[in-house]
């Protein structure tokens, strides 16, 4: 049942945010969506100001 929740979150939240240009994803070729890393783009910071933005340090991309 966990795969349904993961699939729904990807389809309803992550994918639309990527399409809008607010998130970018990084994953190995052939990897599943659940194995990807998602990162805020500069557009996110330009359009959205959330009071939780400073709660987590930015991840380092490889």
mmJSON file of the N, C-alpha and C atoms, coordinates in Angstrom:
{"data_MODEL":{"atom_site":{
"group_PDB":["ATOM","ATOM","ATOM","ATOM","ATOM","ATOM","ATOM","ATOM","ATOM","ATOM","ATOM","ATOM","ATOM","ATOM","ATOM","ATOM","ATOM","ATOM","ATOM","ATOM","ATOM","ATOM","ATOM","ATOM","ATOM","ATOM","ATOM","ATOM","ATOM","ATOM","ATOM","ATOM","ATOM","ATOM","ATOM","ATOM","ATOM","ATOM","ATOM","ATOM","ATOM","ATOM","ATOM","ATOM","ATOM","ATOM","ATOM","ATOM","ATOM","ATOM","ATOM","ATOM","ATOM","ATOM","ATOM","ATOM","ATOM","ATOM","ATOM","ATOM","ATOM","ATOM","ATOM","ATOM","ATOM","ATOM","ATOM","ATOM","ATOM","ATOM","ATOM","ATOM","ATOM","ATOM","ATOM","ATOM","ATOM","ATOM","ATOM","ATOM","ATOM","ATOM","ATOM","ATOM","ATOM","ATOM","ATOM","ATOM","ATOM","ATOM","ATOM","ATOM","ATOM","ATOM","ATOM","ATOM","ATOM","ATOM","ATOM","ATOM","ATOM","ATOM","ATOM","ATOM","ATOM","ATOM","ATOM","ATOM","ATOM","ATOM","ATOM","ATOM","ATOM","ATOM","ATOM","ATOM","ATOM","ATOM","ATOM","ATOM","ATOM","ATOM","ATOM","ATOM","ATOM","ATOM","ATOM","ATOM","ATOM","ATOM","ATOM","ATOM","ATOM","ATOM","ATOM","ATOM","ATOM","ATOM","ATOM","ATOM","ATOM","ATOM","ATOM","ATOM","ATOM","ATOM","ATOM","ATOM","ATOM","ATOM","ATOM","ATOM","ATOM","ATOM","ATOM","ATOM","ATOM","ATOM","ATOM","ATOM","ATOM","ATOM","ATOM","ATOM","ATOM","ATOM","ATOM","ATOM","ATOM","ATOM","ATOM","ATOM","ATOM","ATOM","ATOM","ATOM","ATOM","ATOM","ATOM","ATOM","ATOM","ATOM","ATOM","ATOM","ATOM","ATOM"],
"id":[1,2,3,4,5,6,7,8,9,10,11,12,13,14,15,16,17,18,19,20,21,22,23,24,25,26,27,28,29,30,31,32,33,34,35,36,37,38,39,40,41,42,43,44,45,46,47,48,49,50,51,52,53,54,55,56,57,58,59,60,61,62,63,64,65,66,67,68,69,70,71,72,73,74,75,76,77,78,79,80,81,82,83,84,85,86,87,88,89,90,91,92,93,94,95,96,97,98,99,100,101,102,103,104,105,106,107,108,109,110,111,112,113,114,115,116,117,118,119,120,121,122,123,124,125,126,127,128,129,130,131,132,133,134,135,136,137,138,139,140,141,142,143,144,145,146,147,148,149,150,151,152,153,154,155,156,157,158,159,160,161,162,163,164,165,166,167,168,169,170,171,172,173,174,175,176,177,178,179,180,181,182,183,184,185,186],
"type_symbol":["N","C","C","N","C","C","N","C","C","N","C","C","N","C","C","N","C","C","N","C","C","N","C","C","N","C","C","N","C","C","N","C","C","N","C","C","N","C","C","N","C","C","N","C","C","N","C","C","N","C","C","N","C","C","N","C","C","N","C","C","N","C","C","N","C","C","N","C","C","N","C","C","N","C","C","N","C","C","N","C","C","N","C","C","N","C","C","N","C","C","N","C","C","N","C","C","N","C","C","N","C","C","N","C","C","N","C","C","N","C","C","N","C","C","N","C","C","N","C","C","N","C","C","N","C","C","N","C","C","N","C","C","N","C","C","N","C","C","N","C","C","N","C","C","N","C","C","N","C","C","N","C","C","N","C","C","N","C","C","N","C","C","N","C","C","N","C","C","N","C","C","N","C","C","N","C","C","N","C","C","N","C","C","N","C","C"],
"label_atom_id":["N","CA","C","N","CA","C","N","CA","C","N","CA","C","N","CA","C","N","CA","C","N","CA","C","N","CA","C","N","CA","C","N","CA","C","N","CA","C","N","CA","C","N","CA","C","N","CA","C","N","CA","C","N","CA","C","N","CA","C","N","CA","C","N","CA","C","N","CA","C","N","CA","C","N","CA","C","N","CA","C","N","CA","C","N","CA","C","N","CA","C","N","CA","C","N","CA","C","N","CA","C","N","CA","C","N","CA","C","N","CA","C","N","CA","C","N","CA","C","N","CA","C","N","CA","C","N","CA","C","N","CA","C","N","CA","C","N","CA","C","N","CA","C","N","CA","C","N","CA","C","N","CA","C","N","CA","C","N","CA","C","N","CA","C","N","CA","C","N","CA","C","N","CA","C","N","CA","C","N","CA","C","N","CA","C","N","CA","C","N","CA","C","N","CA","C","N","CA","C","N","CA","C","N","CA","C","N","CA","C","N","CA","C","N","CA","C"],
"label_alt_id":[null,null,null,null,null,null,null,null,null,null,null,null,null,null,null,null,null,null,null,null,null,null,null,null,null,null,null,null,null,null,null,null,null,null,null,null,null,null,null,null,null,null,null,null,null,null,null,null,null,null,null,null,null,null,null,null,null,null,null,null,null,null,null,null,null,null,null,null,null,null,null,null,null,null,null,null,null,null,null,null,null,null,null,null,null,null,null,null,null,null,null,null,null,null,null,null,null,null,null,null,null,null,null,null,null,null,null,null,null,null,null,null,null,null,null,null,null,null,null,null,null,null,null,null,null,null,null,null,null,null,null,null,null,null,null,null,null,null,null,null,null,null,null,null,null,null,null,null,null,null,null,null,null,null,null,null,null,null,null,null,null,null,null,null,null,null,null,null,null,null,null,null,null,null,null,null,null,null,null,null,null,null,null,null,null,null],
"label_comp_id":["UNK","UNK","UNK","UNK","UNK","UNK","UNK","UNK","UNK","UNK","UNK","UNK","UNK","UNK","UNK","UNK","UNK","UNK","UNK","UNK","UNK","UNK","UNK","UNK","UNK","UNK","UNK","UNK","UNK","UNK","UNK","UNK","UNK","UNK","UNK","UNK","UNK","UNK","UNK","UNK","UNK","UNK","UNK","UNK","UNK","UNK","UNK","UNK","UNK","UNK","UNK","UNK","UNK","UNK","UNK","UNK","UNK","UNK","UNK","UNK","UNK","UNK","UNK","UNK","UNK","UNK","UNK","UNK","UNK","UNK","UNK","UNK","UNK","UNK","UNK","UNK","UNK","UNK","UNK","UNK","UNK","UNK","UNK","UNK","UNK","UNK","UNK","UNK","UNK","UNK","UNK","UNK","UNK","UNK","UNK","UNK","UNK","UNK","UNK","UNK","UNK","UNK","UNK","UNK","UNK","UNK","UNK","UNK","UNK","UNK","UNK","UNK","UNK","UNK","UNK","UNK","UNK","UNK","UNK","UNK","UNK","UNK","UNK","UNK","UNK","UNK","UNK","UNK","UNK","UNK","UNK","UNK","UNK","UNK","UNK","UNK","UNK","UNK","UNK","UNK","UNK","UNK","UNK","UNK","UNK","UNK","UNK","UNK","UNK","UNK","UNK","UNK","UNK","UNK","UNK","UNK","UNK","UNK","UNK","UNK","UNK","UNK","UNK","UNK","UNK","UNK","UNK","UNK","UNK","UNK","UNK","UNK","UNK","UNK","UNK","UNK","UNK","UNK","UNK","UNK","UNK","UNK","UNK","UNK","UNK","UNK"],
"label_asym_id":["A","A","A","A","A","A","A","A","A","A","A","A","A","A","A","A","A","A","A","A","A","A","A","A","A","A","A","A","A","A","A","A","A","A","A","A","A","A","A","A","A","A","A","A","A","A","A","A","A","A","A","A","A","A","A","A","A","A","A","A","A","A","A","A","A","A","A","A","A","A","A","A","A","A","A","A","A","A","A","A","A","A","A","A","A","A","A","A","A","A","A","A","A","A","A","A","A","A","A","A","A","A","A","A","A","A","A","A","A","A","A","A","A","A","A","A","A","A","A","A","A","A","A","A","A","A","A","A","A","A","A","A","A","A","A","A","A","A","A","A","A","A","A","A","A","A","A","A","A","A","A","A","A","A","A","A","A","A","A","A","A","A","A","A","A","A","A","A","A","A","A","A","A","A","A","A","A","A","A","A","A","A","A","A","A","A"],
"label_entity_id":["1","1","1","1","1","1","1","1","1","1","1","1","1","1","1","1","1","1","1","1","1","1","1","1","1","1","1","1","1","1","1","1","1","1","1","1","1","1","1","1","1","1","1","1","1","1","1","1","1","1","1","1","1","1","1","1","1","1","1","1","1","1","1","1","1","1","1","1","1","1","1","1","1","1","1","1","1","1","1","1","1","1","1","1","1","1","1","1","1","1","1","1","1","1","1","1","1","1","1","1","1","1","1","1","1","1","1","1","1","1","1","1","1","1","1","1","1","1","1","1","1","1","1","1","1","1","1","1","1","1","1","1","1","1","1","1","1","1","1","1","1","1","1","1","1","1","1","1","1","1","1","1","1","1","1","1","1","1","1","1","1","1","1","1","1","1","1","1","1","1","1","1","1","1","1","1","1","1","1","1","1","1","1","1","1","1"],
"label_seq_id":[1,1,1,2,2,2,3,3,3,4,4,4,5,5,5,6,6,6,7,7,7,8,8,8,9,9,9,10,10,10,11,11,11,12,12,12,13,13,13,14,14,14,15,15,15,16,16,16,17,17,17,18,18,18,19,19,19,20,20,20,21,21,21,22,22,22,23,23,23,24,24,24,25,25,25,26,26,26,27,27,27,28,28,28,29,29,29,30,30,30,31,31,31,32,32,32,33,33,33,34,34,34,35,35,35,36,36,36,37,37,37,38,38,38,39,39,39,40,40,40,41,41,41,42,42,42,43,43,43,44,44,44,45,45,45,46,46,46,47,47,47,48,48,48,49,49,49,50,50,50,51,51,51,52,52,52,53,53,53,54,54,54,55,55,55,56,56,56,57,57,57,58,58,58,59,59,59,60,60,60,61,61,61,62,62,62],
"pdbx_PDB_ins_code":[null,null,null,null,null,null,null,null,null,null,null,null,null,null,null,null,null,null,null,null,null,null,null,null,null,null,null,null,null,null,null,null,null,null,null,null,null,null,null,null,null,null,null,null,null,null,null,null,null,null,null,null,null,null,null,null,null,null,null,null,null,null,null,null,null,null,null,null,null,null,null,null,null,null,null,null,null,null,null,null,null,null,null,null,null,null,null,null,null,null,null,null,null,null,null,null,null,null,null,null,null,null,null,null,null,null,null,null,null,null,null,null,null,null,null,null,null,null,null,null,null,null,null,null,null,null,null,null,null,null,null,null,null,null,null,null,null,null,null,null,null,null,null,null,null,null,null,null,null,null,null,null,null,null,null,null,null,null,null,null,null,null,null,null,null,null,null,null,null,null,null,null,null,null,null,null,null,null,null,null,null,null,null,null,null,null],
"Cartn_x":[0.804,0.0,0.849,2.089,2.932,3.232,3.297,3.574,2.461,1.219,0.109,0.28,0.653,0.864,2.021,3.1,4.262,3.89,3.176,2.76,1.822,0.894,-0.034,0.689,1.619,2.38,3.184,3.805,4.559,3.633,2.52,1.616,0.89,0.513,-0.318,0.467,1.697,2.466,3.779,4.653,5.99,5.992,5.292,5.294,4.738,3.592,3.12,4.09,4.76,5.734,6.938,7.324,8.401,7.949,6.736,6.209,6.152,5.814,5.7,7.069,8.124,9.464,9.878,9.089,9.404,10.341,10.351,11.255,11.999,13.18,13.898,14.202,14.284,14.561,15.894,16.513,17.775,17.681,17.851,17.801,18.712,19.142,20.001,19.176,19.792,19.066,18.468,17.212,16.525,16.018,16.267,15.814,14.321,13.695,12.285,12.138,10.926,10.651,10.902,10.641,10.815,12.285,13.199,14.629,15.242,14.444,14.942,15.088,15.95,16.058,15.375,14.646,13.927,14.481,14.707,15.347,14.55,14.495,13.844,14.678,14.013,14.687,14.716,15.482,15.45,14.046,13.235,11.859,11.053,11.288,10.606,10.856,12.121,12.472,11.959,11.837,11.337,9.821,9.095,7.635,7.039,7.716,7.153,8.025,7.413,8.094,7.335,7.892,7.25,8.015,7.308,7.985,8.781,8.678,9.441,10.677,10.909,12.026,13.387,13.558,14.854,15.004,14.053,14.105,15.057,15.326,16.187,17.298,18.525,19.651,19.567,19.98,19.948,20.81,20.352,21.098,22.165,23.252,24.307,24.062,24.005,23.829,25.149,25.109,26.332,26.538],
"Cartn_y":[-1.196,0.0,1.264,1.197,2.389,2.891,1.997,2.437,3.319,3.109,3.961,5.376,5.512,6.843,7.539,6.81,7.381,7.805,6.96,7.257,8.456,8.524,9.652,10.954,10.922,12.126,12.597,11.665,12.03,12.646,11.974,12.414,13.717,13.899,15.049,16.237,16.01,17.102,17.342,16.354,16.566,16.842,16.025,16.206,17.57,18.021,19.364,20.484,20.351,21.368,21.375,20.203,20.142,20.76,20.451,21.028,22.546,23.065,24.518,25.182,24.387,24.934,25.303,24.908,25.232,24.215,22.994,21.949,21.351,20.851,20.048,18.708,17.683,16.355,15.86,15.031,14.413,12.943,12.073,10.635,9.905,8.764,7.93,7.367,7.152,6.551,5.205,5.022,3.775,3.675,4.691,4.657,4.987,4.591,4.893,6.337,6.873,8.24,8.376,7.32,7.384,7.472,7.182,7.259,8.593,9.491,10.771,11.78,12.758,13.894,15.081,15.859,17.02,18.268,19.295,20.513,21.733,22.735,23.99,24.7,25.289,26.056,27.533,28.347,29.793,30.386,29.803,30.279,30.11,29.027,28.798,29.985,30.355,31.433,32.792,32.952,34.212,34.354,33.244,33.286,32.952,32.124,31.677,32.117,32.696,33.043,32.337,31.246,30.461,30.622,30.635,30.791,29.556,28.48,27.262,27.135,28.076,27.983,27.872,28.497,28.495,27.385,26.494,25.439,24.308,24.135,23.055,23.664,23.207,23.687,23.124,23.896,23.4,22.153,21.237,20.025,20.342,19.628,19.784,18.819,19.338,18.487,17.877,16.645,15.948,16.116],
"Cartn_z":[0.0,0.0,0.0,0.477,0.514,-0.885,-1.865,-3.234,-3.765,-3.313,-3.753,-3.233,-1.983,-1.411,-2.102,-2.354,-3.037,-4.455,-5.149,-6.521,-6.562,-5.64,-5.579,-5.277,-4.34,-4.0,-5.207,-5.923,-7.118,-8.171,-8.448,-9.513,-9.192,-7.944,-7.575,-7.023,-6.578,-5.96,-6.698,-6.727,-7.276,-8.771,-9.529,-10.99,-11.4,-10.861,-11.239,-10.841,-9.697,-9.301,-10.239,-10.749,-11.746,-13.06,-13.494,-14.736,-14.649,-13.479,-13.294,-13.2,-13.063,-12.966,-11.559,-10.565,-9.177,-8.532,-9.044,-8.565,-9.751,-9.489,-10.478,-9.823,-10.632,-10.08,-10.601,-9.783,-10.154,-9.772,-10.776,-10.497,-11.457,-11.04,-11.878,-13.026,-14.178,-15.3,-14.901,-15.205,-14.897,-13.468,-12.655,-11.265,-11.188,-10.108,-9.882,-9.417,-9.546,-9.089,-7.591,-6.85,-5.403,-5.005,-5.952,-5.665,-6.09,-6.618,-7.117,-5.974,-6.203,-5.295,-5.954,-5.191,-5.714,-5.047,-5.868,-5.406,-5.842,-4.97,-5.324,-6.385,-7.348,-8.389,-7.985,-8.682,-8.41,-8.57,-9.443,-9.608,-8.326,-7.598,-6.319,-5.394,-5.242,-4.331,-4.818,-6.126,-6.668,-6.493,-6.531,-6.485,-5.129,-4.364,-3.088,-1.927,-0.939,0.308,1.425,1.913,2.962,4.267,5.363,6.658,7.048,6.298,6.579,5.685,4.784,3.842,4.522,5.664,6.339,7.371,7.459,8.474,8.088,6.803,6.332,5.499,5.732,4.938,3.524,2.524,1.149,0.975,0.162,-0.142,-1.173,-1.118,-2.098,-3.242,-4.467,-5.635,-6.02,-6.488,-6.912,-8.375],
"occupancy":[1.0,1.0,1.0,1.0,1.0,1.0,1.0,1.0,1.0,1.0,1.0,1.0,1.0,1.0,1.0,1.0,1.0,1.0,1.0,1.0,1.0,1.0,1.0,1.0,1.0,1.0,1.0,1.0,1.0,1.0,1.0,1.0,1.0,1.0,1.0,1.0,1.0,1.0,1.0,1.0,1.0,1.0,1.0,1.0,1.0,1.0,1.0,1.0,1.0,1.0,1.0,1.0,1.0,1.0,1.0,1.0,1.0,1.0,1.0,1.0,1.0,1.0,1.0,1.0,1.0,1.0,1.0,1.0,1.0,1.0,1.0,1.0,1.0,1.0,1.0,1.0,1.0,1.0,1.0,1.0,1.0,1.0,1.0,1.0,1.0,1.0,1.0,1.0,1.0,1.0,1.0,1.0,1.0,1.0,1.0,1.0,1.0,1.0,1.0,1.0,1.0,1.0,1.0,1.0,1.0,1.0,1.0,1.0,1.0,1.0,1.0,1.0,1.0,1.0,1.0,1.0,1.0,1.0,1.0,1.0,1.0,1.0,1.0,1.0,1.0,1.0,1.0,1.0,1.0,1.0,1.0,1.0,1.0,1.0,1.0,1.0,1.0,1.0,1.0,1.0,1.0,1.0,1.0,1.0,1.0,1.0,1.0,1.0,1.0,1.0,1.0,1.0,1.0,1.0,1.0,1.0,1.0,1.0,1.0,1.0,1.0,1.0,1.0,1.0,1.0,1.0,1.0,1.0,1.0,1.0,1.0,1.0,1.0,1.0,1.0,1.0,1.0,1.0,1.0,1.0,1.0,1.0,1.0,1.0,1.0,1.0],
"B_iso_or_equiv":[0.0,0.0,0.0,0.0,0.0,0.0,0.0,0.0,0.0,0.0,0.0,0.0,0.0,0.0,0.0,0.0,0.0,0.0,0.0,0.0,0.0,0.0,0.0,0.0,0.0,0.0,0.0,0.0,0.0,0.0,0.0,0.0,0.0,0.0,0.0,0.0,0.0,0.0,0.0,0.0,0.0,0.0,0.0,0.0,0.0,0.0,0.0,0.0,0.0,0.0,0.0,0.0,0.0,0.0,0.0,0.0,0.0,0.0,0.0,0.0,0.0,0.0,0.0,0.0,0.0,0.0,0.0,0.0,0.0,0.0,0.0,0.0,0.0,0.0,0.0,0.0,0.0,0.0,0.0,0.0,0.0,0.0,0.0,0.0,0.0,0.0,0.0,0.0,0.0,0.0,0.0,0.0,0.0,0.0,0.0,0.0,0.0,0.0,0.0,0.0,0.0,0.0,0.0,0.0,0.0,0.0,0.0,0.0,0.0,0.0,0.0,0.0,0.0,0.0,0.0,0.0,0.0,0.0,0.0,0.0,0.0,0.0,0.0,0.0,0.0,0.0,0.0,0.0,0.0,0.0,0.0,0.0,0.0,0.0,0.0,0.0,0.0,0.0,0.0,0.0,0.0,0.0,0.0,0.0,0.0,0.0,0.0,0.0,0.0,0.0,0.0,0.0,0.0,0.0,0.0,0.0,0.0,0.0,0.0,0.0,0.0,0.0,0.0,0.0,0.0,0.0,0.0,0.0,0.0,0.0,0.0,0.0,0.0,0.0,0.0,0.0,0.0,0.0,0.0,0.0,0.0,0.0,0.0,0.0,0.0,0.0],
"pdbx_formal_charge":[null,null,null,null,null,null,null,null,null,null,null,null,null,null,null,null,null,null,null,null,null,null,null,null,null,null,null,null,null,null,null,null,null,null,null,null,null,null,null,null,null,null,null,null,null,null,null,null,null,null,null,null,null,null,null,null,null,null,null,null,null,null,null,null,null,null,null,null,null,null,null,null,null,null,null,null,null,null,null,null,null,null,null,null,null,null,null,null,null,null,null,null,null,null,null,null,null,null,null,null,null,null,null,null,null,null,null,null,null,null,null,null,null,null,null,null,null,null,null,null,null,null,null,null,null,null,null,null,null,null,null,null,null,null,null,null,null,null,null,null,null,null,null,null,null,null,null,null,null,null,null,null,null,null,null,null,null,null,null,null,null,null,null,null,null,null,null,null,null,null,null,null,null,null,null,null,null,null,null,null,null,null,null,null,null,null],
"auth_seq_id":[1,1,1,2,2,2,3,3,3,4,4,4,5,5,5,6,6,6,7,7,7,8,8,8,9,9,9,10,10,10,11,11,11,12,12,12,13,13,13,14,14,14,15,15,15,16,16,16,17,17,17,18,18,18,19,19,19,20,20,20,21,21,21,22,22,22,23,23,23,24,24,24,25,25,25,26,26,26,27,27,27,28,28,28,29,29,29,30,30,30,31,31,31,32,32,32,33,33,33,34,34,34,35,35,35,36,36,36,37,37,37,38,38,38,39,39,39,40,40,40,41,41,41,42,42,42,43,43,43,44,44,44,45,45,45,46,46,46,47,47,47,48,48,48,49,49,49,50,50,50,51,51,51,52,52,52,53,53,53,54,54,54,55,55,55,56,56,56,57,57,57,58,58,58,59,59,59,60,60,60,61,61,61,62,62,62],
"auth_comp_id":["UNK","UNK","UNK","UNK","UNK","UNK","UNK","UNK","UNK","UNK","UNK","UNK","UNK","UNK","UNK","UNK","UNK","UNK","UNK","UNK","UNK","UNK","UNK","UNK","UNK","UNK","UNK","UNK","UNK","UNK","UNK","UNK","UNK","UNK","UNK","UNK","UNK","UNK","UNK","UNK","UNK","UNK","UNK","UNK","UNK","UNK","UNK","UNK","UNK","UNK","UNK","UNK","UNK","UNK","UNK","UNK","UNK","UNK","UNK","UNK","UNK","UNK","UNK","UNK","UNK","UNK","UNK","UNK","UNK","UNK","UNK","UNK","UNK","UNK","UNK","UNK","UNK","UNK","UNK","UNK","UNK","UNK","UNK","UNK","UNK","UNK","UNK","UNK","UNK","UNK","UNK","UNK","UNK","UNK","UNK","UNK","UNK","UNK","UNK","UNK","UNK","UNK","UNK","UNK","UNK","UNK","UNK","UNK","UNK","UNK","UNK","UNK","UNK","UNK","UNK","UNK","UNK","UNK","UNK","UNK","UNK","UNK","UNK","UNK","UNK","UNK","UNK","UNK","UNK","UNK","UNK","UNK","UNK","UNK","UNK","UNK","UNK","UNK","UNK","UNK","UNK","UNK","UNK","UNK","UNK","UNK","UNK","UNK","UNK","UNK","UNK","UNK","UNK","UNK","UNK","UNK","UNK","UNK","UNK","UNK","UNK","UNK","UNK","UNK","UNK","UNK","UNK","UNK","UNK","UNK","UNK","UNK","UNK","UNK","UNK","UNK","UNK","UNK","UNK","UNK","UNK","UNK","UNK","UNK","UNK","UNK"],
"auth_asym_id":["A","A","A","A","A","A","A","A","A","A","A","A","A","A","A","A","A","A","A","A","A","A","A","A","A","A","A","A","A","A","A","A","A","A","A","A","A","A","A","A","A","A","A","A","A","A","A","A","A","A","A","A","A","A","A","A","A","A","A","A","A","A","A","A","A","A","A","A","A","A","A","A","A","A","A","A","A","A","A","A","A","A","A","A","A","A","A","A","A","A","A","A","A","A","A","A","A","A","A","A","A","A","A","A","A","A","A","A","A","A","A","A","A","A","A","A","A","A","A","A","A","A","A","A","A","A","A","A","A","A","A","A","A","A","A","A","A","A","A","A","A","A","A","A","A","A","A","A","A","A","A","A","A","A","A","A","A","A","A","A","A","A","A","A","A","A","A","A","A","A","A","A","A","A","A","A","A","A","A","A","A","A","A","A","A","A"],
"auth_atom_id":["N","CA","C","N","CA","C","N","CA","C","N","CA","C","N","CA","C","N","CA","C","N","CA","C","N","CA","C","N","CA","C","N","CA","C","N","CA","C","N","CA","C","N","CA","C","N","CA","C","N","CA","C","N","CA","C","N","CA","C","N","CA","C","N","CA","C","N","CA","C","N","CA","C","N","CA","C","N","CA","C","N","CA","C","N","CA","C","N","CA","C","N","CA","C","N","CA","C","N","CA","C","N","CA","C","N","CA","C","N","CA","C","N","CA","C","N","CA","C","N","CA","C","N","CA","C","N","CA","C","N","CA","C","N","CA","C","N","CA","C","N","CA","C","N","CA","C","N","CA","C","N","CA","C","N","CA","C","N","CA","C","N","CA","C","N","CA","C","N","CA","C","N","CA","C","N","CA","C","N","CA","C","N","CA","C","N","CA","C","N","CA","C","N","CA","C","N","CA","C","N","CA","C","N","CA","C","N","CA","C","N","CA","C","N","CA","C"],
"pdbx_PDB_model_num":[1,1,1,1,1,1,1,1,1,1,1,1,1,1,1,1,1,1,1,1,1,1,1,1,1,1,1,1,1,1,1,1,1,1,1,1,1,1,1,1,1,1,1,1,1,1,1,1,1,1,1,1,1,1,1,1,1,1,1,1,1,1,1,1,1,1,1,1,1,1,1,1,1,1,1,1,1,1,1,1,1,1,1,1,1,1,1,1,1,1,1,1,1,1,1,1,1,1,1,1,1,1,1,1,1,1,1,1,1,1,1,1,1,1,1,1,1,1,1,1,1,1,1,1,1,1,1,1,1,1,1,1,1,1,1,1,1,1,1,1,1,1,1,1,1,1,1,1,1,1,1,1,1,1,1,1,1,1,1,1,1,1,1,1,1,1,1,1,1,1,1,1,1,1,1,1,1,1,1,1,1,1,1,1,1,1]
}}}
